[in-house]
Amino acid sequence: MSSLYFNLLATLLWLKIFTESTAIFLRKVTGLGFPRATLPESGALVSKSVVITGANRGVGLETAKAFARLGATVMMIIPRTNGSISPHLLLLLYTQVILGCRDLTAGQAALEEIKGCTEEPKYHRNLHLHRLDLASFTSIGAFARQVRQTLQQVNNGGPPQLHYLINNAGVMMTAEERTEDGLELQFGANYLGPFLLTHLLLDLLKAGHDQARIVNLSSISHNAGLMAFDNLNLVGGAYTPLKAYAQSKLATVLWSRQLAKRLPIEQVTVYSVHPGIVQTELYARSVNRFARLCRRLAGPLAFTTAEQGAQTTLYCALEPALAAESGHYYK
Ligand SMILES: NC(=O)c1ccc[n+]([C@@H]2O[C@H](COP(=O)([O-])OP(=O)(O)OC[C@H]3O[C@@H](n4cnc5c(N)ncnc54)[C@H](OP(=O)(O)O)[C@@H]3O)[C@@H](O)[C@H]2O)c1
């Protein structure tokens, strides 16, 4: 019965994806364009810090670039009273962008790409890269400690504060694999890993006077999700790549709602996001042939770019009007 129900949900999901791709296609051919997040004025991100996971490519890289550019623009508007610019003041005003990447070589290449689009060499010291494998609790613990140390250093030994946590990294429809801790890979890396990371960083998010924000990347696929509470690792033949992906993304939506209920809205808000149908490596790395084929054949026409895909994340992180909302799902 439950497998029949899942097949029905999966069919509805593919129809939703088809509808969304058709809408993207129509926007492209009619030149209608795509909605963009309104980024804050220069100076709005004074002394802020952001952690972005999976920032070495795709939606995460574009999100990191946007934050880096915001930090870079800040420095242009901070004159001293005599008209000169204080280097000390400048250092404090930059946005600290911390990238969490599984592969440091790919992370370093992304860092160089981000530097290339900020153009201000002094700003580059405020980009930080640390290793993070969300499929390993040990790695998550080490990353959280490094984030804490980095933020303490940039705060001159003062209490570290984090203003934005973007849980972006994810895998989709992989072969049946286990994390280092023996969990089903997609449930582990897409949901339990970000869950642990968030809780390890929660005190830093609560530490500031301003509201901090957590953005969790979910997916339209959560619509086909069923929580197998008696078999979360989908063992004993229950595993299919889509079932595991959809479950991990449904867990992300449910957790975001629950976390929002537990956190005072004036301290921390939480959002879950579907970034759209985005032309990234996510599909290329999936074992689902149909998804790979769709990306190859329809990607250029009916998928958005990674930069367009990052807009919903940026909207949830930076839109002032969302300060009074927490726990909702945005697409
Ligand atoms: N693209 C879409 O159409 C779409 C639709 C719905 C939702 N999403 C969601 O949006 C998010 C970003 O996806 P994307 O399209 O930008 O995918 P992508 O290009 O494949 O990027 C995924 C990122 O996550 C990282 N990652 C994967 N496993 C990791 C792990 N165990 N530890 C740390 N980092 C890990 C990857 O690092 P490596 O380079 O080391 O693999 C990469 O940086 C994902 O959560 C995805 O589920 C995407």
The ligand as an SDF file (V2000), in Angstrom:
LIG
                    3D

 48 52  0  0  0  0  0  0  0  0999 V2000
   19.7770   21.8250   -8.7920 N   0  0  0  0  0  0  0  0  0  0  0  0
   18.4860   21.6850   -8.5690 C   0  0  0  0  0  0  0  0  0  0  0  0
   17.6670   21.6510   -9.5180 O   0  0  0  0  0  0  0  0  0  0  0  0
   17.9640   21.5690   -7.1760 C   0  0  0  0  0  0  0  0  0  0  0  0
   16.5900   21.4110   -6.9930 C   0  0  0  0  0  0  0  0  0  0  0  0
   16.0890   21.2820   -5.7040 C   0  0  0  0  0  0  0  0  0  0  0  0
   16.9370   21.3440   -4.6290 C   0  0  0  0  0  0  0  0  0  0  0  0
   18.2750   21.4920   -4.8010 N   0  0  0  0  0  0  0  0  0  0  0  0
   19.1290   21.5470   -3.6100 C   0  0  0  0  0  0  0  0  0  0  0  0
   19.9640   22.6850   -3.6550 O   0  0  0  0  0  0  0  0  0  0  0  0
   21.1950   22.4120   -2.9900 C   0  0  0  0  0  0  0  0  0  0  0  0
   22.3610   22.8300   -3.8690 C   0  0  0  0  0  0  0  0  0  0  0  0
   22.3240   22.0040   -5.0170 O   0  0  0  0  0  0  0  0  0  0  0  0
   23.1230   22.2970   -6.3700 P   0  0  0  0  0  0  0  0  0  0  0  0
   22.1600   22.1280   -7.4560 O   0  0  0  0  0  0  0  0  0  0  0  0
   23.9260   23.5330   -6.2600 O   0  0  0  0  0  0  0  0  0  0  0  0
   24.0740   20.9950   -6.3700 O   0  0  0  0  0  0  0  0  0  0  0  0
   25.6040   20.7830   -6.7490 P   0  0  0  0  0  0  0  0  0  0  0  0
   26.0530   21.6740   -7.8250 O   0  0  0  0  0  0  0  0  0  0  0  0
   25.7480   19.3100   -6.9280 O   0  0  0  0  0  0  0  0  0  0  0  0
   26.3510   21.2320   -5.4000 O   0  0  0  0  0  0  0  0  0  0  0  0
   26.2100   20.4700   -4.2400 C   0  0  0  0  0  0  0  0  0  0  0  0
   27.2590   20.9080   -3.2380 C   0  0  0  0  0  0  0  0  0  0  0  0
   27.0830   20.1220   -2.0630 O   0  0  0  0  0  0  0  0  0  0  0  0
   28.3500   19.5600   -1.7070 C   0  0  0  0  0  0  0  0  0  0  0  0
   28.2440   18.3080   -0.9960 N   0  0  0  0  0  0  0  0  0  0  0  0
   27.6830   17.1540   -1.4060 C   0  0  0  0  0  0  0  0  0  0  0  0
   27.8390   16.2150   -0.4650 N   0  0  0  0  0  0  0  0  0  0  0  0
   28.5050   16.7920    0.5750 C   0  0  0  0  0  0  0  0  0  0  0  0
   28.9720   16.3320    1.8220 C   0  0  0  0  0  0  0  0  0  0  0  0
   28.8070   15.0760    2.2220 N   0  0  0  0  0  0  0  0  0  0  0  0
   29.6150   17.2020    2.6130 N   0  0  0  0  0  0  0  0  0  0  0  0
   29.7990   18.4820    2.2400 C   0  0  0  0  0  0  0  0  0  0  0  0
   29.4060   18.9710    1.0580 N   0  0  0  0  0  0  0  0  0  0  0  0
   28.7670   18.1160    0.2380 C   0  0  0  0  0  0  0  0  0  0  0  0
   29.0710   19.3670   -3.0380 C   0  0  0  0  0  0  0  0  0  0  0  0
   30.4590   19.2090   -2.8040 O   0  0  0  0  0  0  0  0  0  0  0  0
   31.3970   18.2700   -3.7330 P   0  0  0  0  0  0  0  0  0  0  0  0
   31.8430   19.1480   -4.8630 O   0  0  0  0  0  0  0  0  0  0  0  0
   32.5020   17.8750   -2.8160 O   0  0  0  0  0  0  0  0  0  0  0  0
   30.5560   17.1190   -4.1830 O   0  0  0  0  0  0  0  0  0  0  0  0
   28.6900   20.6810   -3.7360 C   0  0  0  0  0  0  0  0  0  0  0  0
   29.5060   21.7100   -3.2880 O   0  0  0  0  0  0  0  0  0  0  0  0
   21.1680   20.9400   -2.6230 C   0  0  0  0  0  0  0  0  0  0  0  0
   20.8120   20.7910   -1.2750 O   0  0  0  0  0  0  0  0  0  0  0  0
   20.0910   20.3630   -3.5190 C   0  0  0  0  0  0  0  0  0  0  0  0
   19.4730   19.2070   -2.9640 O   0  0  0  0  0  0  0  0  0  0  0  0
   18.8120   21.6200   -6.0430 C   0  0  0  0  0  0  0  0  0  0  0  0
  1  2  1  0
  2  3  2  0
  2  4  1  0
  4  5  1  0
  4 48  2  0
  5  6  2  0
  6  7  1  0
  7  8  2  0
  8  9  1  0
  8 48  1  0
  9 10  1  0
  9 46  1  0
 10 11  1  0
 11 12  1  0
 11 44  1  0
 12 13  1  0
 13 14  1  0
 14 15  2  0
 14 16  1  0
 14 17  1  0
 17 18  1  0
 18 19  2  0
 18 20  1  0
 18 21  1  0
 21 22  1  0
 22 23  1  0
 23 24  1  0
 23 42  1  0
 24 25  1  0
 25 26  1  0
 25 36  1  0
 26 27  1  0
 26 35  1  0
 27 28  2  0
 28 29  1  0
 29 30  1  0
 29 35  2  0
 30 31  1  0
 30 32  2  0
 32 33  1  0
 33 34  2  0
 34 35  1  0
 36 37  1  0
 36 42  1  0
 37 38  1  0
 38 39  2  0
 38 40  1  0
 38 41  1  0
 42 43  1  0
 44 45  1  0
 44 46  1  0
 46 47  1  0
M  CHG  2   8   1  16  -1
M  END
$$$$
